[in-house]
């Protein structure tokens, strides 16, 4: 499988790629936004990381529980994007992304990767809502998600850190909400 965006290509990450993902999450330019001081916790060992991102993220054995993709710019691996376990009750899912090197940040590649994965999730996996939690000290990520169609829903504080929760609805979900809102307005006017 290959998911093509305008500027990038997403390919499923394999078990062989998990260690690279770990290195990006803990040792790259993106690492401060994944683990450590900003989050009020320690950088995990590879053993702990493997528990956070089990085999199914990389071998496709349980796509309902999550899947990781390598982000390619040409032939170069520049980061990863994944979706986590799908919530069956409302067909929603949470996303994570990292662009490992500053060389590839602020170039619209993250936004393109997000849009590409959203297209797959909405059209092939019947997802209705995607969400993300962004640390407020990472406005670049918040901006990338906004450009991809996410809207800020609320903020909260955990361990003294402000988090921004954002979501993006599938086109189908947007149509349903619009129809429901229209019906409510009509019912109100008919009273």
N, CA, C and O of each residue as an XYZ file, in Angstrom:
764
protein
N       0.845     -1.175      0.000
C       0.000      0.000      0.000
C       0.890      1.237      0.000
O       1.934      1.282      0.651
N       0.447      2.220     -0.741
C       1.147      3.500     -0.808
C       0.087      4.587     -0.879
O      -0.805      4.539     -1.726
N       0.185      5.563      0.008
C      -0.761      6.677      0.017
C      -0.031      7.913     -0.485
O       0.937      8.360      0.129
N      -0.497      8.469     -1.606
C       0.188      9.599     -2.225
C      -0.485     10.923     -1.892
O      -1.690     11.094     -2.079
N       0.316     11.851     -1.397
C      -0.136     13.207     -1.192
C       0.385     14.080     -2.319
O       0.897     13.578     -3.319
N       0.254     15.389     -2.151
C       0.765     16.305     -3.166
C       2.285     16.401     -3.119
O       2.936     16.525     -4.156
N       2.858     16.342     -1.894
C       4.301     16.528     -1.720
C       5.001     15.309     -1.130
O       6.225     15.195     -1.205
N       4.238     14.409     -0.551
C       4.810     13.274      0.178
C       4.127     11.973     -0.224
O       3.106     11.969     -0.911
N       4.720     10.873      0.222
C       4.119      9.549      0.074
C       4.175      8.891      1.443
O       5.177      8.993      2.152
N       3.087      8.212      1.811
C       3.048      7.438      3.051
C       3.107      5.965      2.696
O       2.375      5.487      1.830
N       4.004      5.247      3.389
C       4.081      3.793      3.231
C       4.010      3.175      4.619
O       4.573      3.715      5.571
N       3.315      2.034      4.740
C       3.228      1.390      6.055
C       4.628      1.128      6.624
O       5.513      0.628      5.930
N       4.802      1.474      7.892
C       6.063      1.206      8.578
C       6.074     -0.274      8.966
O       5.044     -0.827      9.354
N       7.222     -0.899      8.862
C       7.365     -2.311      9.221
C       8.015     -2.433     10.594
O       8.465     -1.448     11.179
N       8.053     -3.667     11.094
C       8.721     -3.912     12.382
C      10.182     -3.463     12.329
O      10.726     -3.005     13.333
N      10.809     -3.591     11.179
C      12.201     -3.140     11.027
C      12.313     -1.632     11.213
O      13.364     -1.137     11.619
N      11.247     -0.901     10.921
C      11.267      0.552     11.029
C      10.962      1.086     12.416
O      11.127      2.279     12.671
N      10.515      0.208     13.323
C      10.125      0.684     14.653
C      11.284      1.370     15.380
O      11.081      2.390     16.038
N      12.494      0.820     15.266
C      13.623      1.442     15.968
C      13.903      2.836     15.405
O      14.238      3.751     16.157
N      13.768      3.001     14.085
C      13.932      4.334     13.490
C      12.893      5.302     14.057
O      13.221      6.446     14.371
N      11.657      4.858     14.188
C      10.591      5.661     14.786
C      10.999      6.059     16.202
O      10.860      7.220     16.590
N      11.497      5.103     16.967
C      11.957      5.384     18.333
C      13.046      6.457     18.325
O      13.005      7.393     19.124
N      14.009      6.324     17.432
C      15.099      7.317     17.345
C      14.548      8.697     16.985
O      14.971      9.704     17.554
N      13.612      8.745     16.048
C      13.006     10.035     15.698
C      12.284     10.636     16.896
O      12.396     11.833     17.159
N      11.549      9.806     17.616
C      10.747     10.287     18.745
C      11.598     10.692     19.941
O      11.147     11.466     20.786
N      12.817     10.180     20.022
C      13.647     10.438     21.204
C      14.947     11.189     20.928
O      15.548     11.719     21.863
N      15.398     11.251     19.681
C      16.709     11.844     19.398
C      16.742     12.834     18.238
O      17.810     13.351     17.913
N      15.614     13.109     17.611
C      15.604     14.002     16.445
C      15.214     15.420     16.855
O      15.002     15.704     18.034
N      15.122     16.298     15.869
C      14.654     17.667     16.122
C      13.220     17.681     16.650
O      12.817     18.632     17.320
N      12.447     16.634     16.354
C      11.056     16.548     16.815
C      10.945     15.987     18.229
O       9.889     16.100     18.852
N      12.004     15.390     18.741
C      11.961     14.697     20.038
C      11.414     15.539     21.197
O      10.645     15.013     22.001
N      11.773     16.812     21.316
C      11.244     17.581     22.454
C       9.715     17.674     22.485
O       9.127     17.935     23.535
N       9.081     17.464     21.345
C       7.622     17.537     21.286
C       6.956     16.173     21.463
O       5.734     16.054     21.373
N       7.766     15.153     21.713
C       7.236     13.805     21.941
C       7.435     13.349     23.378
O       6.516     12.811     23.995
N       8.632     13.561     23.910
C       8.943     13.073     25.249
C       9.835     14.080     25.970
O      10.411     14.976     25.353
N       9.937     13.910     27.296
C      10.905     14.680     28.054
C      10.330     15.852     28.819
O       9.175     15.844     29.242
N      11.171     16.860     28.982
C      10.878     18.009     29.846
C       9.537     18.677     29.560
O       8.776     18.962     30.485
N       9.244     18.927     28.290
C       7.986     19.605     27.958
C       6.780     18.844     28.492
O       5.750     19.441     28.804
N       6.910     17.540     28.596
C       5.798     16.688     29.024
C       5.852     16.344     30.506
O       4.936     15.720     31.039
N       6.919     16.750     31.160
C       7.047     16.454     32.576
C       7.320     14.984     32.844
O       6.984     14.477     33.914
N       7.925     14.291     31.882
C       8.268     12.893     32.104
C       9.600     12.554     31.443
O      10.206     13.393     30.778
N      10.037     11.338     31.631
C      11.318     10.896     31.102
C      11.175     10.357     29.689
O      10.092      9.948     29.272
N      12.280     10.362     28.963
C      12.328      9.725     27.652
C      12.301      8.216     27.895
O      13.099      7.711     28.684
N      11.407      7.491     27.236
C      11.301      6.056     27.501
C      12.458      5.259     26.910
O      13.098      5.686     25.948
N      12.711      4.116     27.490
C      13.651      3.176     26.893
C      12.984      2.566     25.671
O      11.778      2.718     25.479
N      13.755      1.882     24.851
C      13.178      1.231     23.678
C      12.185      0.152     24.092
O      11.192     -0.071     23.399
N      12.435     -0.514     25.199
C      11.525     -1.549     25.698
C      10.169     -0.938     26.038
O       9.134     -1.500     25.680
N      10.159      0.201     26.721
C       8.908      0.888     27.061
C       8.220      1.379     25.787
O       7.004      1.249     25.649
N       8.990      1.940     24.861
C       8.448      2.428     23.596
C       7.733      1.304     22.848
O       6.669      1.522     22.269
N       8.314      0.101     22.857
C       7.701     -1.049     22.185
C       6.353     -1.407     22.809
O       5.477     -1.934     22.123
N       6.181     -1.130     24.092
C       4.877     -1.354     24.731
C       3.876     -0.275     24.317
O       2.685     -0.553     24.174
N       4.359      0.953     24.125
C       3.486      2.046     23.685
C       3.073      1.870     22.224
O       1.967      2.244     21.836
N       3.965      1.302     21.423
C       3.712      1.063     20.000
C       3.969     -0.408     19.703
O       5.034     -0.777     19.208
N       2.961     -1.259     20.019
C       3.108     -2.711     19.821
C       3.252     -3.104     18.344
O       3.123     -2.275     17.444
N       3.519     -4.375     18.133
C       3.769     -4.908     16.789
C       2.688     -4.541     15.779
O       3.001     -4.282     14.617
N       1.427     -4.512     16.192
C       0.354     -4.284     15.225
C       0.452     -2.934     14.524
O      -0.093     -2.782     13.430
N       1.127     -1.947     15.115
C       1.343     -0.675     14.433
C       2.207     -0.864     13.182
O       2.165     -0.056     12.254
N       2.988     -1.944     13.177
C       4.008     -2.132     12.138
C       3.795     -3.348     11.247
O       4.361     -3.413     10.155
N       2.996     -4.308     11.686
C       2.819     -5.519     10.868
C       1.430     -5.635     10.255
O       1.167     -6.581      9.511
N       0.531     -4.690     10.551
C      -0.795     -4.692      9.955
C      -1.715     -5.789     10.473
O      -2.755     -6.058      9.872
N      -1.344     -6.425     11.582
C      -2.124     -7.557     12.087
C      -3.437     -7.146     12.747
O      -4.337     -7.972     12.898
N      -3.556     -5.882     13.138
C      -4.785     -5.410     13.771
C      -4.974     -3.930     13.453
O      -4.741     -3.061     14.293
N      -5.403     -3.667     12.218
C      -5.492     -2.271     11.774
C      -6.515     -1.464     12.563
O      -6.479     -0.234     12.525
N      -7.424     -2.119     13.273
C      -8.391     -1.411     14.114
C      -7.719     -0.830     15.363
O      -8.243      0.100     15.975
N      -6.564     -1.378     15.736
C      -5.869     -0.925     16.944
C      -4.846      0.165     16.665
O      -4.408      0.851     17.589
N      -4.458      0.335     15.400
C      -3.510      1.385     15.063
C      -2.561      0.965     13.968
O      -2.341     -0.224     13.740
N      -1.992      1.967     13.280
C      -1.054      1.703     12.186
C      -0.128      2.891     12.037
O      -0.554      4.044     12.117
N       1.156      2.595     11.816
C       2.166      3.634     11.610
C       2.601      3.641     10.148
O       2.684      2.597      9.502
N       2.876      4.843      9.644
C       3.330      5.033      8.269
C       4.607      5.863      8.261
O       4.762      6.788      9.058
N       5.509      5.529      7.362
C       6.699      6.350      7.127
C       6.297      7.448      6.157
O       5.585      7.197      5.185
N       6.754      8.665      6.424
C       6.530      9.789      5.515
C       7.774      9.918      4.641
O       8.883     10.094      5.146
N       7.581      9.829      3.335
C       8.679      9.968      2.377
C       8.561     11.278      1.626
O       7.472     11.683      1.218
N       9.691     11.930      1.450
C       9.832     13.069      0.537
C      10.818     12.580     -0.510
O      12.021     12.519     -0.257
N      10.310     12.234     -1.681
C      11.165     11.561     -2.659
C      11.537     10.193     -2.103
O      10.667      9.419     -1.706
N      12.829      9.902     -2.076
C      13.299      8.618     -1.540
C      13.694      8.710     -0.068
O      14.063      7.708      0.544
N      13.615      9.906      0.494
C      14.079     10.105      1.867
C      12.952      9.934      2.885
O      11.852     10.461      2.721
N      13.263      9.180      3.940
C      12.331      9.017      5.058
C      12.481     10.249      5.943
O      13.561     10.519      6.469
N      11.375     11.002      6.103
C      11.479     12.265      6.842
C      10.694     12.267      8.154
O      10.794     13.217      8.930
N       9.916     11.216      8.408
C       9.146     11.184      9.642
C       8.133     10.069      9.637
O       8.198      9.148      8.823
N       7.198     10.165     10.557
C       6.155      9.151     10.671
C       4.851      9.811     11.047
O       4.817     10.886     11.644
N       3.754      9.120     10.670
C       2.415      9.510     11.074
C       1.674      8.222     11.395
O       1.860      7.209     10.721
N       0.841      8.259     12.418
C       0.089      7.061     12.768
C      -1.300      7.427     13.267
O      -1.566      8.550     13.695
N      -2.166      6.437     13.193
C      -3.441      6.545     13.883
C      -3.444      5.502     14.977
O      -2.814      4.452     14.852
N      -4.156      5.794     16.048
C      -4.228      4.901     17.198
C      -5.519      4.085     17.140
O      -6.184      4.061     16.104
N      -5.875      3.429     18.218
C      -7.025      2.536     18.207
C      -8.305      3.267     17.820
O      -8.598      4.350     18.325
N      -9.052      2.658     16.925
C     -10.304      3.228     16.444
C     -11.391      3.006     17.495
O     -11.604      1.884     17.955
N     -12.070      4.080     17.865
C     -13.195      4.005     18.796
C     -14.425      3.576     18.001
O     -14.954      4.344     17.197
N     -14.873      2.352     18.231
C     -15.978      1.788     17.459
C     -17.297      2.534     17.678
O     -18.092      2.666     16.747
N     -17.537      3.023     18.906
C     -18.826      3.643     19.211
C     -19.108      4.887     18.378
O     -20.262      5.173     18.057
N     -18.051      5.635     18.022
C     -18.281      6.847     17.223
C     -17.374      6.941     15.991
O     -17.299      7.986     15.346
N     -16.694      5.851     15.676
C     -15.816      5.793     14.499
C     -14.802      6.947     14.502
O     -14.609      7.634     13.498
N     -14.167      7.134     15.659
C     -13.173      8.203     15.779
C     -11.802      7.603     16.068
O     -11.673      6.448     16.476
N     -10.795      8.420     15.844
C      -9.426      7.961     16.046
C      -8.531      9.162     16.345
O      -8.814     10.285     15.929
N      -7.456      8.902     17.070
C      -6.469      9.940     17.380
C      -5.235      9.729     16.510
O      -4.861      8.594     16.214
N      -4.608     10.827     16.105
C      -3.421     10.783     15.254
C      -2.193     11.281     15.994
O      -2.293     12.026     16.969
N      -1.025     10.853     15.508
C       0.275     11.367     15.944
C       1.121     11.569     14.696
O       0.990     10.829     13.721
N       1.986     12.570     14.728
C       2.881     12.818     13.593
C       4.185     13.402     14.101
O       4.217     14.096     15.118
N       5.257     13.113     13.384
C       6.511     13.823     13.619
C       7.270     13.947     12.314
O       7.342     13.004     11.526
N       7.829     15.113     12.100
C       8.769     15.362     11.008
C      10.112     15.492     11.715
O      10.322     16.428     12.486
N      11.016     14.561     11.455
C      12.209     14.382     12.279
C      13.216     15.523     12.216
O      13.800     15.882     13.238
N      13.429     16.094     11.050
C      14.482     17.099     10.886
C      13.898     18.480     10.594
O      12.914     18.614      9.866
N      14.520     19.493     11.172
C      14.095     20.874     10.898
C      14.188     21.183      9.404
O      13.475     22.050      8.898
N      15.060     20.477      8.713
C      15.231     20.653      7.269
C      13.902     20.492      6.525
O      13.692     21.116      5.485
N      13.001     19.649      7.063
C      11.734     19.366      6.406
C      10.526     19.971      7.117
O       9.388     19.766      6.694
N      10.768     20.703      8.180
C       9.681     21.333      8.907
C       9.363     22.694      8.281
O      10.216     23.305      7.637
N       8.139     23.156      8.477
C       7.679     24.450      7.935
C       7.707     24.505      6.411
O       7.945     25.563      5.828
N       7.467     23.373      5.772
C       7.439     23.315      4.318
C       6.115     22.736      3.803
O       5.973     22.469      2.609
N       5.140     22.543      4.715
C       3.849     22.002      4.316
C       3.828     20.485      4.190
O       2.811     19.913      3.798
N       4.932     19.828      4.516
C       4.998     18.368      4.374
C       4.171     17.662      5.441
O       3.515     16.657      5.164
N       4.205     18.193      6.665
C       3.380     17.621      7.732
C       1.897     17.783      7.422
O       1.116     16.849      7.605
N       1.514     18.948      6.961
C       0.120     19.194      6.588
C      -0.305     18.234      5.475
O      -1.405     17.682      5.519
N       0.549     18.037      4.492
C       0.228     17.123      3.397
C       0.111     15.683      3.907
O      -0.772     14.943      3.474
N       0.992     15.288      4.817
C       0.910     13.935      5.395
C      -0.400     13.760      6.162
O      -1.044     12.716      6.063
N      -0.790     14.768      6.916
C      -2.052     14.712      7.672
C      -3.229     14.582      6.714
O      -4.088     13.720      6.899
N      -3.274     15.436      5.689
C      -4.369     15.384      4.710
C      -4.424     14.021      4.017
O      -5.504     13.480      3.784
N      -3.266     13.478      3.693
C      -3.198     12.192      3.004
C      -3.736     11.077      3.891
O      -4.500     10.228      3.431
N      -3.339     11.078      5.167
C      -3.841     10.051      6.080
C      -5.338     10.250      6.340
O      -6.083      9.272      6.409
N      -5.785     11.493      6.483
C      -7.219     11.755      6.669
C      -8.035     11.201      5.501
O      -9.077     10.579      5.707
N      -7.567     11.426      4.291
C      -8.264     10.921      3.112
C      -8.422      9.398      3.192
O      -9.497      8.863      2.920
N      -7.362      8.723      3.559
C      -7.404      7.259      3.711
C      -8.383      6.851      4.817
O      -9.218      5.969      4.617
N      -8.277      7.492      5.975
C      -9.129      7.129      7.112
C     -10.603      7.397      6.823
O     -11.455      6.567      7.140
N     -10.911      8.538      6.230
C     -12.303      8.882      5.942
C     -12.888      8.021      4.823
O     -14.038      7.591      4.914
N     -12.120      7.769      3.781
C     -12.649      7.094      2.594
C     -12.485      5.577      2.593
O     -13.294      4.880      1.980
N     -11.470      5.052      3.254
C     -11.224      3.600      3.235
C     -11.534      2.915      4.564
O     -11.831      1.721      4.589
N     -11.467      3.655      5.658
C     -11.662      3.060      6.980
C     -12.978      3.508      7.631
O     -13.280      3.104      8.754
N     -13.758      4.338      6.936
C     -15.056      4.829      7.421
C     -14.967      5.564      8.754
O     -15.890      5.508      9.567
N     -13.850      6.252      8.972
C     -13.680      7.070     10.179
C     -14.516      8.333      9.998
O     -14.584      8.895      8.905
N     -15.147      8.770     11.081
C     -15.985      9.975     11.030
C     -15.332     11.188     11.679
O     -15.619     12.332     11.325
N     -14.442     10.915     12.643
C     -13.831     12.026     13.386
C     -12.395     11.653     13.749
O     -12.129     10.565     14.260
N     -11.476     12.581     13.474
C     -10.076     12.419     13.891
C      -9.756     13.514     14.886
O     -10.223     14.645     14.754
N      -8.965     13.175     15.870
C      -8.575     14.180     16.864
C      -7.079     14.092     17.136
O      -6.413     13.104     16.829
N      -6.598     15.152     17.716
C      -5.181     15.253     18.068
C      -5.071     16.098     19.318
O      -5.845     17.036     19.512
N      -4.122     15.771     20.158
C      -3.792     16.602     21.308
C      -2.404     17.172     21.057
O      -1.434     16.432     20.899
N      -2.325     18.495     21.023
C      -1.081     19.187     20.726
C      -0.646     19.969     21.967
O      -1.450     20.676     22.575
N       0.615     19.838     22.333
C       1.135     20.624     23.446
C       1.160     22.094     23.005
O       1.587     22.401     21.892
N       0.708     22.986     23.864
C       0.572     24.397     23.474
C       1.917     25.028     23.114
O       1.956     26.058     22.442
N       3.012     24.421     23.555
C       4.342     24.952     23.237
C       4.812     24.523     21.848
O       5.971     24.728     21.488
N       3.910     23.930     21.078
C       4.241     23.511     19.716
C       3.242     24.119     18.731
O       2.448     23.400     18.123
N       3.283     25.452     18.574
C       2.319     26.104     17.678
C       2.474     25.673     16.219
O       1.516     25.754     15.450
N       3.654     25.222     15.833
C       3.870     24.753     14.461
C       2.957     23.554     14.163
O       2.354     23.477     13.093
N       2.862     22.620     15.122
C       1.991     21.448     14.931
C       0.529     21.881     14.869
O      -0.235     21.400     14.033
N       0.149     22.790     15.758
C      -1.241     23.275     15.766
C      -1.589     23.900     14.412
O      -2.675     23.676     13.876
N      -0.665     24.675     13.872
C      -0.880     25.332     12.577
C      -1.007     24.293     11.456
O      -1.863     24.429     10.581
N      -0.165     23.262     11.478
C      -0.220     22.209     10.449
C      -1.577     21.510     10.474
O      -2.164     21.238      9.427
N      -2.068     21.221     11.679
C      -3.373     20.562     11.792
C      -4.505     21.483     11.341
O      -5.459     21.029     10.708
N      -4.404     22.768     11.663
C      -5.426     23.714     11.197
C      -5.460     23.757      9.674
O      -6.536     23.752      9.076
N      -4.296     23.799      9.049
C      -4.221     23.830      7.586
C      -4.802     22.558      6.971
O      -5.290     22.571      5.841
N      -4.745     21.466      7.721
C      -5.280     20.185      7.231
C      -6.778     20.050      7.502
O      -7.385     19.049      7.121
N      -7.381     21.046      8.157
C      -8.822     21.019      8.379
C      -9.263     20.786      9.814
O     -10.461     20.672     10.073
N      -8.331     20.712     10.748
C      -8.677     20.514     12.155
C      -9.091     21.844     12.778
O      -8.616     22.909     12.384
N      -9.979     21.758     13.752
C     -10.420     22.932     14.513
C     -10.153     22.682     15.988
O     -10.250     21.558     16.481
N      -9.821     23.749     16.665
C      -9.583     23.679     18.111
C     -10.915     23.474     18.821
O     -11.874     24.208     18.580
N     -10.973     22.469     19.701
C     -12.197     22.136     20.419
C     -12.132     22.659     21.860
O     -13.063     23.312     22.333
N     -11.038     22.369     22.543
C     -10.857     22.859     23.909
C      -9.404     22.700     24.321
O      -8.615     22.054     23.632
N      -9.064     23.296     25.451
C      -7.738     23.128     26.041
C      -7.909     22.563     27.444
O      -8.965     22.706     28.061
N      -6.866     21.927     27.933
C      -6.861     21.446     29.310
C      -5.427     21.464     29.822
O      -4.477     21.588     29.050
N      -5.291     21.340     31.129
C      -3.972     21.350     31.757
C      -3.730     20.003     32.418
O      -4.555     19.521     33.194
N      -2.581     19.396     32.097
C      -2.153     18.150     32.715
C      -0.696     18.315     33.136
O       0.152     18.673     32.318
N      -0.407     18.057     34.400
C       0.951     18.206     34.954
C       1.491     19.613     34.699
O       2.682     19.789     34.445
N       0.611     20.611     34.768
C       1.020     21.995     34.579
C       1.262     22.383     33.129
O       1.756     23.476     32.853
N       0.923     21.507     32.211
C       1.151     21.745     30.790
C      -0.189     21.945     30.089
O      -1.129     21.178     30.298
N      -0.268     22.989     29.251
C      -1.500     23.277     28.513
C      -1.506     22.461     27.223
O      -0.550     22.483     26.447
N      -2.604     21.745     27.016
C      -2.800     20.932     25.819
C      -3.966     21.492     25.018
O      -4.950     21.966     25.585
N      -3.849     21.433     23.705
C      -4.904     21.871     22.797
C      -5.473     20.621     22.121
O      -4.738     19.857     21.495
N      -6.770     20.425     22.252
C      -7.431     19.292     21.603
C      -8.107     19.823     20.342
O      -8.867     20.792     20.375
N      -7.801     19.149     19.226
C      -8.330     19.557     17.930
C      -9.018     18.360     17.284
O      -8.701     17.210     17.589
N      -9.967     18.644     16.384
C     -10.606     17.546     15.667
C     -10.926     17.957     14.238
O     -11.027     19.137     13.900
N     -11.079     16.926     13.421
C     -11.468     17.105     12.030
C     -12.551     16.076     11.732
O     -12.373     14.884     11.985
N     -13.656     16.538     11.199
C     -14.770     15.652     10.858
C     -14.679     15.234      9.395
O     -14.230     15.998      8.540
N     -15.113     14.011      9.127
C     -15.168     13.545      7.740
C     -16.197     14.374      6.987
O     -17.101     14.935      7.605
N     -16.080     14.465      5.667
C     -17.095     15.192      4.889
C     -18.506     14.660      5.140
O     -19.457     15.439      5.191
N     -18.650     13.352      5.297
C     -19.961     12.759      5.578
C     -20.501     13.254      6.907
O     -21.678     13.602      7.005
N     -19.660     13.290      7.931
C     -20.083     13.764      9.250
C     -20.490     15.226      9.198
O     -21.460     15.625      9.842
N     -19.756     16.024      8.439
C     -20.093     17.443      8.296
C     -21.468     17.611      7.659
O     -22.246     18.475      8.062
N     -21.764     16.773      6.652
C     -23.075     16.836      5.993
C     -24.199     16.464      6.953
O     -25.256     17.094      6.950
N     -23.972     15.440      7.776
C     -24.985     15.009      8.748
C     -25.246     16.123      9.758
O     -26.399     16.425     10.064
N     -24.188     16.731     10.274
C     -24.334     17.818     11.249
C     -25.071     18.997     10.611
O     -25.946     19.600     11.232
N     -24.713     19.316      9.379
C     -25.373     20.425      8.680
C     -26.867     20.130      8.509
O     -27.704     21.007      8.722
N     -27.196     18.897      8.124
C     -28.601     18.512      7.946
C     -29.355     18.552      9.272
O     -30.490     19.023      9.331
N     -28.720     18.057     10.336
C     -29.359     18.078     11.660
C     -29.601     19.510     12.123
O     -30.656     19.821     12.676
N     -28.627     20.371     11.897
C     -28.754     21.772     12.295
C     -29.880     22.439     11.508
O     -30.672     23.198     12.066
N     -29.943     22.152     10.222
C     -30.990     22.715      9.380
C     -32.372     22.240      9.842
O     -33.317     23.027      9.907
N     -32.478     20.954     10.159
C     -33.748     20.390     10.636
C     -34.173     21.046     11.943
O     -35.344     21.377     12.126
N     -33.228     21.232     12.842
C     -33.530     21.883     14.136
C     -34.025     23.299     13.931
O     -34.972     23.738     14.584
N     -33.374     24.017     13.012
C     -33.793     25.392     12.717
C     -35.212     25.404     12.157
O     -36.043     26.215     12.566
N     -35.484     24.500     11.219
C     -36.827     24.420     10.637
C     -37.871     24.065     11.674
O     -38.957     24.645     11.692
N     -37.550     23.116     12.537
C     -38.487     22.732     13.605
C     -38.739     23.903     14.556
O     -39.858     24.087     15.035
N     -37.711     24.683     14.823
C     -37.850     25.853     15.699
C     -38.791     26.886     15.052
O     -39.660     27.454     15.714
N     -38.597     27.111     13.754
C     -39.431     28.106     13.067
C     -40.885     27.644     12.924
O     -41.785     28.473     12.786
N     -41.121     26.338     12.957
C     -42.466     25.809     12.821
C     -43.248     25.815     14.128
O     -44.431     25.476     14.142
N     -42.610     26.190     15.211
C     -43.296     26.206     16.519
C     -44.288     27.322     16.622
O     -44.944     27.472     17.653
